[in-house]
Structures are given as structure tokens and as C-alpha cells.
Amino acid sequence: MPLHPFIATLLETLKGLPALSHGSPDDARAFIAAGRARLGKGPDLPRVEDINLPGRSGVIKARVLMPCDAPDGVIVFIHGGGWVVGALDDYDTYVRTLAQRSGLAVVAVDYRLAPEHPYPAGLEDCEDALAAVIAGTVPGLPRGPVVVMGDSAGGNLATVCCARLPDRASVALQVLYYPVTDHDFTRRSYSQHGTGLPLTAADMKWFFAHYAPPGRWPDPEISPLRNADLSGHPPAIIVTAEYDVLCDEGAAYADRLAQAGVGVTHRQVDGVTHGFIRLHPLFEVADAELTEIATDIRRKIGVFTD
């Protein structure tokens, strides 16, 4: 379908601005941070607290968001940004709303970023944070089901964390928004949507180059679609965007999980681009999707109430 009118207008405002990959990582981080104010503050919650979690390489910063005194479970949220950009404050509006609408506590992980901390630093931080939540060692969190969730590179880290779990049943659900699952830049969605959109093919190559040397890209811990055995993964919800270089590999990953016997729900949101879900305060399609995923999560982990 055609681009949603809001997205089309947004692209017009972005014309002439340099792509994320045209500058340094710090330039890209500053560009993303500059857009925070437009997203608004997000809902007030009973508890929002920045905490430190123990990791094998030192302290891992995280943000705990509690929508009520007794949430029905915990979402460990891993932000996107090509392993290079993204911060807790960039996603604060989103995770506040996610916590409020899902009724689950959210632990947003502030993992180390490349190129200062290349693979596997960020992955290990996410794995250690998830392990702490599963073990129940994070003070004040409920002992209900644990969901791991991420968008883009965060989706990549989320599903790779699931593959590394010693007990995959300890995660009730993985939720992946337009995840990075491969390094094949020749896919149809790359050729169709590789220029003129918020995430370009050149951006993805730049992100990969900062995250790991090319010889490592086929590793299933970087390209999880290359994993020879995906059986035993937690059930998954995968959401892709029609106008996105990552659309085809997200769909392919959903197919591979299903072929491995994993319960998968895959839906494509038409008329939108990569990164649309963070724009939920700005247009109705993204807002409706956030409500839908919050409801889906509750259903999948068995805490849905009419």
C-alpha cells in the first residue's frame, strides 16, 4: 500500500538531511537524541528508577518501569540503533507506554554500544541483564513470566540472548520488531527500500562494520537467520514494516522459527517504515500497534483479562 500520509510528510521534512551513516557514531547519537522532545514525556508511572545490574564486564545500567504495585510479569526491553546508537532516554516515552498498556514491569537495558564496545560486549550485557531478571535478583520486580523484547538491532540481541539461554523455557515470549537477522544486503527489500527512507542500505552496512569485522557477520550470534538449529526457542511475535530494508529477513526469520517448531505470530504493518513504533505519540497506526502488541503479550503469556 502507499506510504501512510504521516510517514510521507515526515520523509519530506528529512529531505536534504545527512543519513545516519554520513557522520560519526557521536553525530548519529546526537541526531537521534534531538528527536526526543517531539515524542513527549510519556505517561507517569508509580515507579521509574535507574538501577545498576551486575555484569561480567562491570555494571550494566538499566531503567525499571513499574505500571502498578503488582505487575503480571516483566518485559526485558533491548533498544535498537544498529548496535551503535540509542539510549534509555531515546526510548523512555515508548517503554513508559508499553509498561502502562501491558500491565507488565519493563526493564530497559542500557547496553554498551559499538564501535567503542564491539561484539560481543553489548550482547553480553543484555544476556547478563536478562539472567538477573530470570533469577529474580532485581529488587522489587514481580516473579511472573519474563518476556524479552527488542526492535531492530535490539531484536537481534533479544533473539540471540534467547538462543544462548541455558533454559529457554525461562523466557515465556520473545517480541521482535523489524529485527536484524542477517547480513545479506542483496535481499529484495534492500533493493526496493534501500534509499530515501529513515534506514538505508548504506546505514546497515555502516552499522555492521562498527559492530564486528566482516568475517564475523555470518556468525549466528550476529546473523541469527544463519543458525542451523532454531528449535527450542521461546515462542515469538515478529512485526515487520512494509517499507524497510529489514522486512524480508524478518519474515524469513519468522518462517525459520516456525519450521523449527516454534510458535510464531508474524504480522507486517503496511504503509510504514523502519522505526515506526517509536513514533506512537505522533500517528494512529503506530499507537494502535503499541496497544495491539501490549494485548498480544498478555494473551501469549496467559495473563490476559477481558
N, C-alpha and C positions, 0 to 999 in steps of 0.2 A: 504494500500500500504506500501512498505518498508519505513523505515526512510529515509528522504532526506539525501544525502551524506554529506552535511554540518553539519546537526544535528548529524549524526553518528560519524563524526570526532570530533565534539565538545564533545560528550559524552566520547570519548576515552581520551581526554585531562583532563576530570573531574574525571576519574577513580582514586580512592585512596584518593580523597579529602573528608573531612567530609561533611555530609549533613548539611543543614541549621539548622536543629533541634538538632545537636550534640553539640552545644555550647550555649552560652548565646545570648540573643537578640542583645547585642552590637557586638558580634562576627559575627552574621548573617548580621547585618547592614554594618559592615566593609567589609565583603566578597562581598556584592552587590556593595558597593561604589568602590571597587577595579576594577570592570569591566567597569567603566565609560569611561576610556580613550580609550578603544578598540572601542567604539561606535562612536568616533569622536565628533566634535563640533556641527554639525547640521548647517542648513542654517542661514545666517544673516537675521535678520528681522528689519523693521523700528523701532519697539519699543519692548523692552523686559524689564519689570520693576517688581521688587519685591515690593509688597504692603502689607498693613495690613487691614484686614477686621474686622468689629465688630462681636463678637460672645457672646453668653450668658455667657460663662465662661472666656471671655477675648479676646485678639487679636488673629485672625487667619491669619497666613502667607499664602500668595498666590503669584503666578507669572502670570503676564499678558503678553501675546504674541500677537502682532498685525502684521498681514501679509501685511497690506496696510492701507491707511488713512481711508477707509470706508468699513470695513468688512461687510459681508452679515448676520452676526449673531454671536452668542457666543457659544462656547463649554466649559462647566464646566467639567474639567477633574479631576478624582479622581484616584490616582495611586494605584497599587496593592502592595502586600507584606505581605499578611496574617494578616493584621491589626497591624503588628509588625515591619516590615522593609519597606524601601522605603523612598525616599526624593525627593525634587524638582530637585536636580542635577542629580539624577539617571534617571530621565525621561526627562531631558531637550532636548536631541537630538530628542527624539520622538515627544514631543509636539511642538517643532520648526517646524519639518517637517509636522506634522499634520496641523498646522496653515497655513503653506505655500501652501500645496496641497489642502486644503479645502477652503481657502479664508475666513475662519472664525477666529475671535479672539478666543484665548484659555485662560481660567483662570484655572491654575493648583493649586489645593488646598493642602496645607501642613498641613494636619490634625494631631491631636495628636495621638500618637501610644501607643499600649499596649506593655507590661504589666504595664508600668508606668501610662497609662491612659486607663483603660479598658472600655469596652462597658458601657455606650453609648457615651463616650467622643468624639471619632473620628466621629461617626455618627452625633452627634450634630454639630460639626464643619462643616462637609460637608453640612448639612441641612442649617446652617446659611449662609454659603458662597453662596450656590445656591439661597437662598432667597434674598440676597443682589443683585445678578446679575439679578434675575427676577424683582426686584423692581426698577432697574435702578439706584441704588445708588453708583455704582462703577464708578468713574470718567473716562471718555474717552472711555467707551465701547459703541458699537452701540446698538440700540434698536430693532434689528431684532430678529428672532427666537432664542430660547435658547435650546441647546442640553445638556444633561447630559451623561457623558461617563466615563467608568472605566474598568480596567482589573483586573481579579481575585478578591481579596478582595475589590478592588476599584469598580468592577462591582457589588459586593454585596452591598456596601454602596450606589452606584448610584441608584440601583433599589429600595432599602429601602427608600431612600430620595424621590423617586417618589411616593411610597406608602403613605408617610407622608404629601405630598403636600396638602394644603387646596384647591388649584385649580390645578388639574392635567393637565388641558389644558394650563397652563402657561409654560409647557415644551413640546416642539414640538416633541422630539425624545429622546429615551434612547438607548445608544450603549454600549453593554456589551461584553467584550472579556473574554472568559472562566471564567464566573462568579462563585463565591462560592454561591450556592443557598440552600445547605442542609448540614446536619452533618451525613449523612448515609454513613459510611465507608465500608459498605458491597456491594455497587453497583459494577456491573461488571467491570466498568472502573477502580475502585480501585484495584480489584484483578488482572486485566490484566496489569496495568501500575503503580502499587504502589511501585515498587522498580527499581533502576537502571536508573532513569530519573531525570531531574533537580528538579521536585517537587515530593516527595514521600508521601505515605500514612502516614508515621511517621511524616513528616513535617506538614501535615494538622492537625493531632491530636495535635501537639505541638502548632500550631498557634491558634487553637480553645481554647486550655487550657489557653493560655495567654490572649485571648480576653475576655472570660467570663467563669463563672463556668458552669460545665456540665449541671446543672439543668436548665440553661437558653438557652441552644443550640436549643431546639425545638421552641423557640420564633420566630415568623415570621420576626422579625426585625434582627434576626441572621441567620435564615434559611428561606428565603422568599418563597421557594417552599412550605412551610407548611402554607402559608397564605390561609385561606379558601375562600377568595374572591379577585381575581386579576382583576376584571372588573374595567374599568375606567383608567387603566394605560396608560401612553403615548405610542404611537407606539414604537416598539423595533426592533433593529438589534442585533442579538446574534451570535457571532462567537465562535466556539469551535475548539479545536485541537485534532487530532486523538489520539495521544499518551499522554494522560493527564488523571489523576485521576478524574478530574472535567468534563470530556467530557459528561458522561451520565446525570449528574444533570443539565448541561447547556442545553442539548437537552430537558430534561424533563421540564425545566422551560419555554422554548420556546413553548412547547406543551400546558402547562397550561395557558400561556398567550393567545394563540390562542383560546383555548377552552372558555376563558372568553370574547372573542370577541375583543381582542386587535390585531391590525395589527402587524404581526411579520414576519421578514425575518431572517431565520436561515441558516447558512452555516457552514459546517465543513471543515477545512483546513487539508488535508491529509498529512501524512508523517512528521508532525512536533509535537513539544512538547509544554507543558505549557510555557508561557513566550516568545514565538517565535517572537511576534510583535515588541518587543524592539530591536530585532536583525536586523531590516530592513536595516541598513547600511552594513550588512555582507553577506546576501544572498538574491537571487532574489525572492523567494517565499514570504518572509516577506515584501520586498519592494513593490512587486506587490499588496499584501494585503493592505498595507497602502494607496496606490493610489486608490485601489478599495473602501475602506471604506470612503475615503475623497469624492469620487464621489457619493457614495451611500448617504452620509449625505446630500449633496447638493440637490440631487434628492428628498429625503424624505421630506426636509423642504421647497421645492418649489423654490429654488434659482439656480437650475442647468441651465447653459447656454452651448450650444454646441460650 
